[in-house]
Amino acid sequence: MYLMSQKMNRVNVLFFATLRDAVGDRKVVLDLPPGETVAGFKRHLAILYPGVKPLLDSVLISVNKEFAFEQDVIPNEAEIALFPPVSGGNLPTVLAITEQEIDLDALVAQITLPTTGAACIFTGVVRGETRRDDPHQTVFLEYEAYVPMAERKMQQVAEEIRSQWSSIEGIAIVQRIGTLYPGTPTVLIACTAAHRDTGVFEAARYGIDRLKEIVPIWKKEVGPAGEAWVVGDYIPNEKD
């Protein structure tokens, strides 16, 4: 527990959907120590509200109306909101940019409905050795994103998928950022549907291709020969 002798930061915490049910309240006021991170806040919350603990692995958190992640520091008088992955009606949609490991099983579970019979998943992985085009070795990649815009563009990609393939049930688009080493998954696009012949393969392929076009995410490649940012050649137009 926190020592009340130290000066604390007061924050307003909002709970939505399943989180509200677990807490039994829509809004609470909590005191946190200066410099507290989102990860520490979650640990404190699990102690105060044991019913929330099973939900914390998949919960989305915003601080002052921006998505927040484990290492982010929570400022004084912040408004913190906790909610499950955003869902479009009864069709689950999971969108995230994170520095945490991508949990494939957990993500697929979140976009699987009772009617789901097919899941098509694309996962990009850091390549340690490139053999085509410009052969070279990679020690690690450094990913960064313009997070607020990237989240909105991920939502756009999900909406475009649904507009072209009405059979799609669930969609997950997750991009990992930070320093990533060979063999590490960097991105996941997953689509679910009732059957495999309903466009689920094409929808997942469209998702990763579209992400590469319009979602503001960049990577720096570091290897024995030096380092360089990998820059694309697609220029978005007014329709993007």
HELIX and SHEET records of a PDB file:
HELIX    1   1 THR A   18  VAL A   23  1                                   6    
HELIX    2   2 VAL A   38  LEU A   48  1                                  11    
HELIX    3   3 PRO A   50  LEU A   55  5                                   6    
HELIX    4   4 LEU A  104  GLN A  110  1                                   7    
HELIX    5   5 VAL A  147  GLN A  164  1                                  18    
HELIX    6   6 VAL A  200  ILE A  214  1                                  15    
SHEET    1   A 5 LYS A  27  LEU A  32  0                                        
SHEET    2   A 5 ASN A   9  PHE A  15 -1                                        
SHEET    3   A 5 GLU A  79  PHE A  83  1                                        
SHEET    4   A 5 LEU A  60  VAL A  63 -1                                        
SHEET    5   A 5 GLU A  66  ALA A  68 -1                                        
SHEET    1   B 5 SER A  87  GLY A  88  0                                        
SHEET    2   B 5 LEU A  91  THR A  98 -1                                        
SHEET    3   B 5 ILE A 168  ARG A 176  1                                        
SHEET    4   B 5 PRO A 185  ALA A 193 -1                                        
SHEET    5   B 5 ALA A 118  VAL A 125 -1                                        
SHEET    1   C 2 GLU A 129  THR A 130  0                                        
SHEET    2   C 2 HIS A 136  GLN A 137 -1                                        
SHEET    1   D 4 GLY A 178  LEU A 180  0                                        
SHEET    2   D 4 PHE A 140  ALA A 145 -1                                        
SHEET    3   D 4 ILE A 217  GLY A 223 -1                                        
SHEET    4   D 4 GLY A 226  VAL A 230 -1                                        
END                                                                             
